[in-house]
Amino acid sequence: MAAPDVSVVVPVYDEAESLPELTAWIDRVARAEGLTYEIVMVDDGSDDGSWEVIERLAAQYPAVRAVGFARNYGKSAALYCGFAEARGEVVFTMDADLQDSPDEIPAMRRMILDEGYDLVSGWKKRRHDPVGKRWPSKFFNWTARTVSGIRLHDFNCGLKAYRRKVVKSIEVYGEMHRYIPILARRAGFRRIGEKVVEHRARKYGRSKFGLERMIKGYLDLITVSFMSHFGRSPMYFFGSLGTVMFLLGGATTAWVIGAKLYKQAHDVPLRPVTDQPLFYLAILAIVLGVQLFLAGFLGELINRGASNRNDYLIDKKIGKQ
């Protein structure tokens, strides 16, 4: 069976009202452009009847395929399963709430195929969200740009386009869907672009994300940044930091003891070493240094035993295989 021109992966969580309209819209755009397509819907444990709606849509539209979770696992899990199912030459992700416009599909697909991008992220330059959601998002995106070095305005935009090999080469887990561009670059895909897209006001239901996503977002940013730099060699981080702390604590301890011996030899008034807070701080630094070094060593042992420790993205080959 020939692969479709585009796959549209749609995570679904309690969006029964919007699914028929979204499906018809994607079908209309694809037909107008003469594109073969598939819609991969992933029901993330909905309890509003979304799965029954998906079943009816699959009977009406042969291009609709679906996966259903037994409970709510989160958007990252839905995208991971959707990417595994996607067969299209260009893979899109799109939220099910109709705030992302399928009309953007043709232009974003051309950016992938004609301009050579590996990933194109949407930028909701004009957002139809309350101020309490927009300003934290601006700060979050600024932080993500600063930490990652990827010059995107909107990391968390649900509307993105990918070359197929990108989604087959990355693993989205936890809450990492916000950082797919970082995961893609870590995997070796550096052609990352951006397109201003239409952001529509929510037509049905309500947002499923609260303020707690900001806390999770920053914790995940620390995680993905660390994994990007030290995921294969944790000793470089923990060992280096542990060695510095151990040497600093050891030198401070030697200085404190040396100062005491010098004062004793020259009959200078002195305080007992155990009465000096600096001595205990130095001992603490030594202990923490040893623990950090051991953490790096254990990380290396775990990494050495990982089955995917030598999984590398091979993009080109020459010669007989």
C-alpha positions as CSV (number, residue, x, y, z in Angstrom):
1,M,0.0,0.0,0.0
2,A,1.5,3.3,-1.1
3,A,2.3,5.8,1.6
4,P,0.0,8.9,1.6
5,D,1.4,12.4,0.9
6,V,0.6,13.6,4.4
7,S,-0.3,12.1,7.7
8,V,-2.1,14.3,10.3
9,V,-1.7,13.1,13.9
10,V,-4.5,14.4,16.1
11,P,-4.3,13.8,19.9
12,V,-7.9,13.7,21.2
13,Y,-9.0,14.2,24.8
14,D,-12.7,15.0,25.3
15,E,-13.2,16.8,21.9
16,A,-16.2,14.9,20.6
17,E,-17.9,18.0,19.3
18,S,-15.1,19.3,17.2
19,L,-13.9,16.1,15.5
20,P,-16.5,15.9,12.7
21,E,-15.8,19.5,11.7
22,L,-12.0,19.0,11.9
23,T,-12.1,15.8,9.8
24,A,-14.2,17.4,7.1
25,W,-11.9,20.4,7.0
26,I,-8.8,18.3,6.6
27,D,-10.5,16.3,3.9
28,R,-11.5,19.4,2.0
29,V,-8.0,20.9,2.1
30,A,-6.4,17.7,1.0
31,R,-8.8,17.2,-1.9
32,A,-8.4,20.8,-3.1
33,E,-4.6,20.3,-3.2
34,G,-4.8,16.8,-4.8
35,L,-3.1,15.2,-1.8
36,T,-3.5,11.7,-0.6
37,Y,-3.8,11.7,3.2
38,E,-4.5,9.9,6.4
39,I,-5.7,11.2,9.8
40,V,-4.3,9.3,12.8
41,M,-6.5,10.1,15.8
42,V,-5.2,9.0,19.2
43,D,-8.0,9.0,21.8
44,D,-6.2,9.8,25.1
45,G,-8.7,8.2,27.4
46,S,-11.7,10.5,26.6
47,D,-14.9,9.9,28.5
48,D,-17.2,12.2,26.5
49,G,-17.9,9.8,23.7
50,S,-15.0,10.8,21.5
51,W,-14.2,7.2,20.6
52,E,-17.7,6.6,19.3
53,V,-17.4,9.7,17.2
54,I,-14.1,8.5,15.8
55,E,-15.7,5.2,14.9
56,R,-18.4,6.9,12.9
57,L,-15.8,9.1,11.2
58,A,-13.7,6.1,10.3
59,A,-16.7,4.5,8.6
60,Q,-17.4,7.8,6.7
61,Y,-13.8,8.6,5.8
62,P,-11.5,5.7,4.8
63,A,-8.5,7.9,5.5
64,V,-9.2,8.0,9.3
65,R,-7.3,5.6,11.4
66,A,-7.3,5.6,15.2
67,V,-5.7,4.4,18.4
68,G,-7.5,4.4,21.8
69,F,-6.0,4.5,25.2
70,A,-7.6,2.8,28.2
71,R,-7.0,5.9,30.3
72,N,-5.6,9.4,30.0
73,Y,-1.8,9.2,29.5
74,G,-1.1,12.7,28.2
75,K,-0.3,14.4,25.0
76,S,3.2,13.1,24.7
77,A,2.1,9.5,24.8
78,A,-0.6,10.3,22.2
79,L,2.0,11.8,19.9
80,Y,4.4,8.9,20.4
81,C,1.7,6.4,19.3
82,G,0.5,8.6,16.5
83,F,4.1,8.9,15.1
84,A,4.5,5.2,15.3
85,E,1.3,4.8,13.2
86,A,2.0,7.6,10.7
87,R,3.0,6.6,7.2
88,G,2.9,9.9,5.3
89,E,5.8,11.5,3.5
90,V,5.2,14.6,5.6
91,V,3.7,14.2,9.1
92,F,1.6,17.0,10.7
93,T,0.5,17.3,14.3
94,M,-2.6,19.3,15.1
95,D,-4.8,19.8,18.1
96,A,-8.3,18.5,18.0
97,D,-10.0,21.7,19.3
98,L,-10.2,23.6,16.0
99,Q,-7.8,26.3,17.2
100,D,-5.2,25.0,14.6
101,S,-6.2,25.6,10.9
102,P,-5.8,22.8,8.4
103,D,-5.5,25.5,5.7
104,E,-1.9,25.8,6.8
105,I,-1.1,22.2,5.6
106,P,-0.2,23.0,2.0
107,A,2.2,25.8,2.7
108,M,4.0,24.0,5.6
109,R,4.3,20.9,3.4
110,R,6.0,22.9,0.7
111,M,8.4,24.3,3.3
112,I,9.4,20.7,4.1
113,L,9.6,19.4,0.5
114,D,10.8,22.4,-1.5
115,E,12.7,24.4,1.1
116,G,14.4,21.5,2.7
117,Y,13.3,21.9,6.3
118,D,13.2,18.8,8.6
119,L,10.7,20.4,10.9
120,V,8.4,23.5,10.6
121,S,6.8,24.8,13.7
122,G,3.7,27.0,13.7
123,W,3.9,30.4,15.4
124,K,0.6,31.7,16.9
125,K,1.7,35.3,16.5
126,R,-1.8,36.5,17.3
127,R,-3.4,34.3,20.0
128,H,-7.0,34.0,21.1
129,D,-6.2,33.1,24.6
130,P,-6.6,35.0,27.9
131,V,-3.7,37.2,29.2
132,G,-3.1,34.8,32.1
133,K,-2.1,32.2,29.5
134,R,-0.3,34.4,26.9
135,W,2.2,36.1,29.2
136,P,3.5,32.9,31.0
137,S,3.7,31.4,27.5
138,K,5.9,34.3,26.3
139,F,8.2,33.9,29.3
140,F,8.4,30.1,28.8
141,N,9.2,30.4,25.1
142,W,12.0,33.0,25.9
143,T,13.5,30.6,28.4
144,A,13.4,27.7,26.0
145,R,15.0,29.8,23.2
146,T,17.8,30.9,25.6
147,V,18.5,27.4,26.9
148,S,18.2,25.5,23.6
149,G,19.6,28.1,21.1
150,I,16.7,27.3,18.7
151,R,15.2,30.5,17.5
152,L,11.5,29.6,17.6
153,H,8.8,32.0,19.0
154,D,6.3,29.2,19.9
155,F,7.7,25.9,21.0
156,N,4.3,24.7,22.3
157,C,2.3,25.3,19.1
158,G,0.4,22.1,18.4
159,L,0.6,22.7,14.6
160,K,3.9,21.3,13.3
161,A,5.1,19.6,10.1
162,Y,7.8,17.0,10.0
163,R,9.8,15.0,7.5
164,R,8.8,11.4,8.1
165,K,12.2,10.3,9.2
166,V,12.1,12.9,12.0
167,V,9.1,11.4,13.8
168,K,10.6,7.9,13.3
169,S,13.9,9.0,15.0
170,I,12.7,10.7,18.1
171,E,11.1,9.5,21.3
172,V,8.4,11.7,22.9
173,Y,7.7,10.8,26.5
174,G,6.6,12.4,29.8
175,E,5.6,16.0,28.9
176,M,8.3,16.4,26.2
177,H,5.8,17.3,23.5
178,R,6.7,20.9,24.2
179,Y,10.3,20.3,23.3
180,I,10.0,18.2,20.1
181,P,12.2,20.8,18.2
182,I,15.0,20.2,20.8
183,L,14.6,16.5,20.6
184,A,14.8,16.7,16.8
185,R,17.9,18.7,16.8
186,R,19.5,16.4,19.3
187,A,18.7,13.5,16.9
188,G,20.6,15.4,14.2
189,F,17.8,17.3,12.4
190,R,19.0,20.9,12.3
191,R,16.9,22.4,9.5
192,I,14.1,23.8,11.8
193,G,11.9,26.5,10.5
194,E,8.9,28.5,11.6
195,K,5.7,29.8,10.0
196,V,3.2,32.3,11.3
197,V,-0.1,30.4,11.5
198,E,-3.7,31.3,12.2
199,H,-4.8,30.7,15.8
200,R,-8.6,30.4,16.1
201,A,-10.7,31.0,19.2
202,R,-11.9,27.8,20.9
203,K,-15.3,26.9,19.5
204,Y,-16.2,23.9,21.7
205,G,-15.4,22.9,25.3
206,R,-12.6,24.3,27.4
207,S,-8.8,24.1,27.6
208,K,-7.4,20.9,29.2
209,F,-4.2,22.6,30.4
210,G,-3.8,24.5,33.7
211,L,-1.1,26.5,35.3
212,E,0.6,23.3,36.5
213,R,1.9,22.8,33.0
214,M,4.3,25.8,33.5
215,I,6.0,24.0,36.4
216,K,6.1,20.7,34.5
217,G,7.4,22.6,31.5
218,Y,10.4,24.1,33.2
219,L,11.3,20.8,34.9
220,D,11.1,19.1,31.5
221,L,13.3,21.9,30.0
222,I,16.0,21.1,32.5
223,T,15.7,17.4,31.7
224,V,15.8,17.7,27.9
225,S,18.7,20.2,28.1
226,F,20.7,17.9,30.4
227,M,19.9,14.9,28.2
228,S,21.0,16.8,25.1
229,H,24.4,17.6,26.5
230,F,25.1,14.7,28.8
231,G,22.6,11.9,28.0
232,R,25.3,9.6,26.7
233,S,28.1,10.6,29.1
234,P,26.6,11.6,32.5
235,M,30.1,11.3,34.0
236,Y,31.1,14.5,32.2
237,F,28.6,16.4,34.2
238,F,28.5,14.6,37.6
239,G,32.2,13.7,37.6
240,S,33.4,17.1,36.7
241,L,31.2,18.8,39.3
242,G,32.0,16.2,41.9
243,T,35.8,16.6,41.3
244,V,35.6,20.4,41.6
245,M,33.7,20.1,44.9
246,F,36.0,17.5,46.2
247,L,39.1,19.5,45.4
248,L,37.6,22.7,46.7
249,G,36.5,21.0,50.0
250,G,39.9,19.2,50.3
251,A,41.9,22.4,49.7
252,T,39.7,24.3,52.2
253,T,40.1,21.6,54.8
254,A,43.9,21.6,54.3
255,W,43.9,25.4,54.6
256,V,42.0,25.4,57.9
257,I,44.2,22.7,59.4
258,G,47.4,24.4,58.1
259,A,46.3,27.8,59.5
260,K,45.8,26.1,62.9
261,L,49.3,24.5,62.8
262,Y,50.9,27.8,61.8
263,K,49.2,29.7,64.6
264,Q,50.3,27.0,67.1
265,A,53.9,27.2,65.9
266,H,53.9,31.0,66.4
267,D,51.9,31.2,69.6
268,V,49.0,33.0,67.9
269,P,45.6,32.8,69.5
270,L,43.4,30.4,67.6
271,R,40.0,28.7,67.5
272,P,39.6,24.9,67.5
273,V,39.1,23.6,64.0
274,T,35.8,22.0,65.1
275,D,34.5,25.5,66.2
276,Q,34.9,26.9,62.7
277,P,31.8,26.7,60.3
278,L,34.2,26.8,57.3
279,F,35.6,23.4,58.4
280,Y,32.2,21.8,58.3
281,L,31.4,23.4,54.9
282,A,34.6,22.0,53.6
283,I,33.7,18.5,54.8
284,L,30.3,18.8,53.3
285,A,31.8,19.8,49.9
286,I,34.0,16.7,50.1
287,V,31.1,14.4,50.8
288,L,28.9,15.9,48.1
289,G,31.8,15.7,45.7
290,V,32.2,12.0,46.3
291,Q,28.5,11.5,45.9
292,L,28.3,13.4,42.7
293,F,31.3,11.4,41.3
294,L,29.6,8.2,42.3
295,A,26.3,9.3,40.6
296,G,28.2,9.9,37.4
297,F,29.9,6.5,37.7
298,L,26.6,4.8,38.3
299,G,25.1,6.7,35.4
300,E,27.9,5.4,33.1
301,L,27.3,1.9,34.2
302,I,23.5,2.2,33.5
303,N,24.2,3.8,30.2
304,R,26.7,1.1,29.2
305,G,24.0,-1.5,29.9
306,A,21.3,0.3,27.8
307,S,20.2,-1.5,24.7
308,N,20.2,1.7,22.6
309,R,23.5,3.1,23.7
310,N,24.9,2.8,20.2
311,D,21.8,3.9,18.3
312,Y,22.9,6.6,15.9
313,L,21.0,8.2,13.0
314,I,22.6,7.1,9.8
315,D,21.4,9.5,7.1
316,K,23.6,8.5,4.1
317,K,25.6,5.5,2.8
318,I,27.9,4.7,-0.1
319,G,28.7,1.3,-1.3
320,K,27.0,-2.1,-1.4
321,Q,24.9,-2.9,1.7
